[in-house]
Each structure stands twice: as C-alpha cells, then as structure tokens.
C-alpha cells in the first residue's frame, strides 16, 4: 500500500486543522503503508515526530505548465471590463482558505482609495456565502466568479497582478505553483508548508492567517511596486520549474515500481 496523505497541518501552535488529518486511525494506516509520499519536508518531519516509522519520501505533485500558463492577459478587461490591477484568489471560497480575510483586506484598501480589483474564482462554501450576503462591500471592484475550466484559469492567472492565497489548509499549495508558472508574485498564509515554498524561492510573501490588516498592507506594497512584483514572479517561476510534472511523475512511477519489486522479493522469501 502506497499513501499520499495530503495532510493539512495548519498553523504552528494551533491544532484546529491538523487534528482532522492526523487522527489515530489515519496514523495507523500510514504506519502500515509500504511507502508514504509526502508533499513537503515539513510533512515528513511532522510524521516522524508523531512516530510514523513507515518509509517516507518527499514526492510532491507535479504541475503541467501547458495547463497552467499561456492565458490571455486581457481576458478580464475584455470579458468583464476590469480596468485596474487584479488581486486574484483561486479555488474554494471559504474561511479556511483565507477568502473572508482577503475580502476584508480589500475593503480596507478600497477605503484607502485603491483602484485594485479583487477577482475570486471557484466553488463557494456556505460560510463564505453567508459572509458575503451579510457583508457585501460597497465597492464595485469585486468580481465573484464560479468554478472555472482550465482555459479560464490560464486567462485569470495571466490577467492578475498578484495572486493571494492566504490559506491555512494546504498540503503543498498548487495555486502558488500555478501563479509562479505565470511569473506572478504570491501571497500566502504564514504556515510551514507555504514558507517552505515562498521563503526558499523569494516568490512572494507570507502573512499571519486571519490578519486582514497585515494582508492589506502587503497587497498595497506589491501593487505599488511593479519591479518587486516582476522579481518575485521570476523567482517563483524558477522555483516552479522544480515541480515540473514530467520530472516528478517519473519519480513517482519509480518509487511505485520500487515498492512492487520489494513486495515481489518478500513474497519469494515466504
């Protein structure tokens, strides 16, 4: 049995998230695995600390650059008449993904006179639906879109100035990698797995989860500095190349073949 846990570890010192992914029965399954494919070194180290002795390797998901990049940077302007810099939030809209905090941060920026747009695209969970119904911002610069096809995702990423994904429920952070495939700077929550990507690459910044003021300040600084955005985007793009699917999928296949061969040898001995 080979397992990819995709454990969401949340914030240090707060087990609200991690306790749902590291319950005793889940750890028991991992302990009985022939191989565990961890998304990050952080995940591997935490499983070590929890006493999981099954063989672990870091083999994250790869991304297909052809499916992530090459969109139309004029898409939002032509389709929705978006006429300012775009802060983009992709994926499920919910508190845990930082969606509510991000909208609160943008309301602060709009109060300061910012002409930036917030584009949110993806499925909506009930907590965000309730929030936005009760707290709809006065600014018309919010574009709230439903789930999207691959081509639309490429167009959205190409149209963005900044990709903001201040989420505490990540096992790796594919949205960050997709942003970097498009040479876009990323803002993430200050959790270990996001730091592992962003701190090492220089491809963006991290802010404390749930801190709308800090998030607003970082967005404002990035929108005001085109050169910083360009350099972060290029640094991130270099980092994203390490996650190119063709490399990682081959390694995943090799690891699985290794497990099969080991199983055959054990079977012959018995």
C-alpha positions in Angstrom: 0.0 0.0 0.0 1.3 3.4 -1.0 -0.3 6.5 0.5 -0.2 10.2 -0.2 -1.6 11.7 3.0 -2.0 15.3 1.7 -2.1 16.3 5.4 -3.2 19.8 6.1 -1.1 20.9 9.1 -2.5 24.4 9.7 -0.6 26.9 11.9 2.0 26.1 14.5 0.6 26.1 18.0 -3.0 25.6 16.7 -4.3 22.1 16.0 -7.7 23.2 14.7 -6.7 22.0 11.2 -4.1 19.3 11.8 -6.2 17.2 14.3 -8.6 16.4 11.4 -5.8 14.9 9.3 -3.7 13.2 11.9 -6.2 11.2 13.9 -5.1 7.8 15.4 -6.8 5.7 12.7 -5.1 7.8 10.0 -1.7 7.4 11.6 -2.4 3.7 11.9 -3.0 3.5 8.1 0.2 5.4 7.4 2.2 3.2 9.8 1.1 0.1 7.8 2.0 1.6 4.5 4.8 0.3 2.3 5.7 3.9 1.3 4.4 7.4 2.2 4.7 10.1 -0.4 4.9 13.4 1.5 4.2 16.7 -0.2 6.8 18.6 1.7 9.8 18.1 4.0 7.6 19.7 6.7 5.0 17.0 6.4 7.7 14.3 6.5 9.2 15.8 9.7 5.9 16.0 11.4 5.0 12.4 10.6 8.5 11.5 12.1 7.7 13.3 15.3 4.3 11.5 15.5 6.1 8.2 15.5 5.3 7.1 12.0 8.2 4.8 11.1 6.9 3.6 7.7 9.3 4.6 4.8 8.7 8.2 3.8 9.8 10.2 0.7 9.1 13.7 -0.4 7.5 13.4 -3.8 5.1 16.4 -4.3 2.5 16.7 -7.1 3.9 18.0 -10.3 2.2 20.6 -12.4 1.7 20.7 -16.2 2.9 24.1 -17.3 0.9 23.8 -20.5 -2.3 23.7 -18.4 -1.2 26.5 -16.0 0.3 29.1 -18.3 -0.3 30.8 -21.7 -3.5 32.6 -21.0 -4.8 36.0 -22.3 -3.7 38.9 -20.0 -6.6 41.0 -21.5 -9.3 38.4 -20.6 -10.7 40.2 -17.5 -10.7 43.6 -19.2 -12.4 42.4 -22.3 -14.9 40.0 -20.7 -15.8 41.9 -17.5 -14.5 45.5 -18.1 -11.9 45.2 -15.3 -9.9 48.4 -15.5 -7.4 48.2 -12.7 -4.7 45.9 -11.2 -6.1 42.5 -10.2 -5.7 40.6 -7.0 -6.6 37.0 -7.8 -7.9 34.4 -5.4 -8.4 30.9 -7.0 -10.1 27.8 -5.7 -12.7 27.1 -3.0 -14.0 30.2 -1.3 -14.2 29.6 2.5 -12.8 31.0 5.7 -10.1 28.3 6.0 -8.8 29.3 2.5 -8.4 32.9 3.7 -11.2 34.1 1.4 -13.0 36.1 4.1 -9.8 37.6 5.4 -8.8 38.6 1.8 -12.1 40.3 1.2 -11.8 42.2 4.5 -8.3 43.3 3.4 -9.5 44.5 0.1 -12.3 46.5 1.8 -9.5 48.3 3.7 -7.7 49.1 0.5 -10.8 50.4 -1.2 -11.4 52.6 1.8 -7.9 54.0 1.2 -8.8 54.8 -2.4 -7.3 51.8 -4.1 -8.4 51.1 -7.7 -7.5 47.4 -7.5 -10.0 44.7 -8.3 -10.5 41.5 -6.3 -11.3 38.6 -8.5 -12.4 35.4 -6.7 -13.0 32.3 -8.8 -14.0 28.9 -7.6 -16.7 27.0 -5.7 -18.3 28.8 -2.8 -18.9 27.1 0.6 -21.7 28.0 2.9 -19.6 30.1 5.4 -18.4 32.4 2.6 -21.9 32.6 1.1 -23.3 33.7 4.4 -20.5 36.2 4.9 -20.7 37.8 1.5 -24.5 38.0 1.8 -24.3 39.9 5.1 -21.2 41.9 4.4 -21.3 42.8 0.7 -18.7 45.5 0.1 -19.8 48.9 -1.3 -17.0 48.8 -3.8 -18.0 47.6 -7.3 -14.4 46.3 -7.7 -15.3 42.7 -6.6 -15.7 40.1 -9.2 -17.0 36.8 -7.7 -16.9 34.0 -10.3 -17.9 30.4 -10.1 -15.8 27.3 -10.8 -13.8 27.5 -13.9 -12.4 25.5 -16.8 -8.7 25.1 -17.5 -8.6 27.8 -20.2 -10.4 30.3 -17.9 -7.9 29.6 -15.1 -5.0 30.3 -17.5 -6.7 33.6 -18.5 -7.3 34.6 -14.9 -3.7 33.9 -13.9 -2.4 35.8 -17.0 -4.6 38.8 -16.0 -3.5 39.0 -12.4 -1.0 41.4 -10.8 -0.9 39.4 -7.5 -2.2 36.0 -6.6 -3.4 36.0 -3.0 -4.0 32.6 -1.3 -3.8 33.2 2.4 -4.9 29.7 3.3 -4.2 27.6 6.3 -5.4 24.3 4.7 -2.7 23.3 2.3 -0.6 20.2 1.9 1.6 21.9 -0.8 0.0 24.9 -2.5 -0.7 24.2 -6.1 -2.2 27.7 -6.6 1.2 29.1 -5.7 2.9 27.0 -8.2 0.4 27.9 -10.9 0.9 31.6 -10.1 4.6 31.2 -10.5 4.2 29.3 -13.7 2.8 32.6 -14.9 5.6 34.6 -13.2 3.1 36.2 -10.8 4.0 37.0 -7.2 2.1 35.1 -4.5 0.8 36.0 -1.0 0.3 33.0 1.3 -0.6 32.4 4.9 2.3 32.0 7.3 2.2 28.3 7.7 5.1 25.9 7.5 4.3 24.3 4.0 3.8 27.8 2.4 7.0 29.1 4.0 8.8 26.1 2.6 7.8 27.2 -0.9 7.9 31.0 -0.6 10.9 31.6 1.8 13.2 29.4 -0.2 12.2 30.9 -3.5 11.6 34.6 -2.9 8.5 34.3 -5.0 6.2 36.2 -2.6 5.4 37.0 1.0 3.6 35.3 3.9 1.2 36.9 6.4 -0.3 35.6 9.6 -3.5 33.7 8.8 -6.6 35.8 9.5 -4.8 39.1 9.8 -6.7 41.3 7.3 -4.6 44.4 8.2 -1.3 42.8 7.5 -2.7 41.3 4.3 -3.9 44.6 3.1 -0.6 46.2 3.8 1.3 43.6 1.8 -1.1 43.8 -1.1 -0.8 47.5 -1.1 3.0 47.4 -1.1 3.1 44.9 -4.0 0.6 46.8 -6.1 2.7 50.0 -5.7 5.9 48.3 -6.8 5.9 46.8 -10.3 9.6 45.9 -10.1 9.1 43.9 -6.9 6.2 42.1 -8.5 8.3 41.3 -11.5 11.3 40.0 -9.5 9.1 37.9 -7.2 7.3 36.4 -10.2 10.6 35.5 -11.8 12.0 34.0 -8.6 8.8 32.0 -8.2 8.9 30.8 -11.8 12.4 29.4 -11.2 11.1 27.6 -8.2 8.1 26.2 -10.0 10.4 24.5 -12.5 11.4 22.1 -9.7 7.8 20.9 -9.7 7.5 20.3 -13.5 5.3 17.3 -13.9 7.5 15.4 -16.3 10.2 15.2 -13.6 8.0 14.4 -10.6 5.7 11.9 -12.3 8.7 9.8 -13.4 10.0 9.8 -9.9 6.6 8.8 -8.6 6.4 5.9 -11.0 10.0 4.8 -10.0 9.0 4.9 -6.3 5.9 2.7 -7.0 7.9 0.3 -9.1 10.4 0.0 -6.2 7.6 -0.9 -3.8 6.3 -3.5 -6.2 9.8 -5.1 -6.6 10.3 -5.1 -2.8 6.9 -6.9 -2.4 7.9 -9.5 -5.0 11.2 -10.2 -3.2 9.4 -10.6 0.1 6.9 -12.8 -1.5 9.6 -15.1 -2.9 11.2 -15.4 0.6 7.9 -16.6 2.1 
